């Protein structure tokens, strides 16, 4: 499998997954709630878990640079599943 595009470290996991296909809401603005919901559904549906931290933000809300490097690959692969 060829190398996937690297993650954008300053963007959240959900933003990285939706990059280029962000859902639009009213007035053609990015619907962040829908984007986070879609990413969370992908993780659940595909049984993928990254960096669980009950005390912190949900993994899809966490900036990519705060996710363990070993979990970057699943996020890159989920980008293709959206």
N, C-alpha and C positions, 0 to 999 in steps of 0.2 A: 504494500500500500504506500503511495507516495506521501511525503511529509505534508501534513495539513498546515494551513495558514496559522501562524502564531496568534495567540490571544492578545487583545489590546489590554494591557495591564491596568489602565485607569478606568476601564469600563466594567460594569458588573458582569457576572456570569450570564445573566439573562440577556444583557445587551450584546455580549459576544456571540451568543447563540443566534440571536435575531438579526445580526449585522447584515444590512442590505435588504432585509425583509421585515422591518419593524411594522407592527400593525398600526394603522392610522385610525384616529378617532375623529371626533367632530372638528371641523375646520382644518383637516389634513395635518393635525399634529400627532406626534407619536403617542400612542396609547400605552403608557408605561404599565398600568395595571394589567392590561391584556397581555403584554409582552412577558411580564413576570409569571402570569398564570399559565401561559403556553409553555414556558420553560419548565415550570414546576410539573406540569402535566407530562412533559416528555420524560423527565427524570423518573416519575412514578410509573408511567406506562412501560418504559424500557428497563425498569428495575435498576437504574443507575443511582448510586449514592456517592456524593463527594463531601469530604470534610465535614461530617456532622458536628455541630457545636450548638447544643441546646441553649447555651447562654448568649450566643451571638445572633447576628442576623441570619435569616434563611440563606442557605447556600446560593440560591439564584440571585439574591440581593447583594451578595458579597463581591467586592472588587476582585477581579481575576488575579491580581498580584497578592491577594490574601488567601488564595486557595493553594493547597499543597501542589508543588510541581508535578507530582505523580498523578494528579487528577486533571491536569490540563488536557491530556489526550481525550478522555471521555467528553469533555466540553467541546473540543474541536470536532469530534465525531457527531455529537448531537447537533451541531451547527448544520450538518448535511441532512439531518432527519426532519428538520422543521419545514 
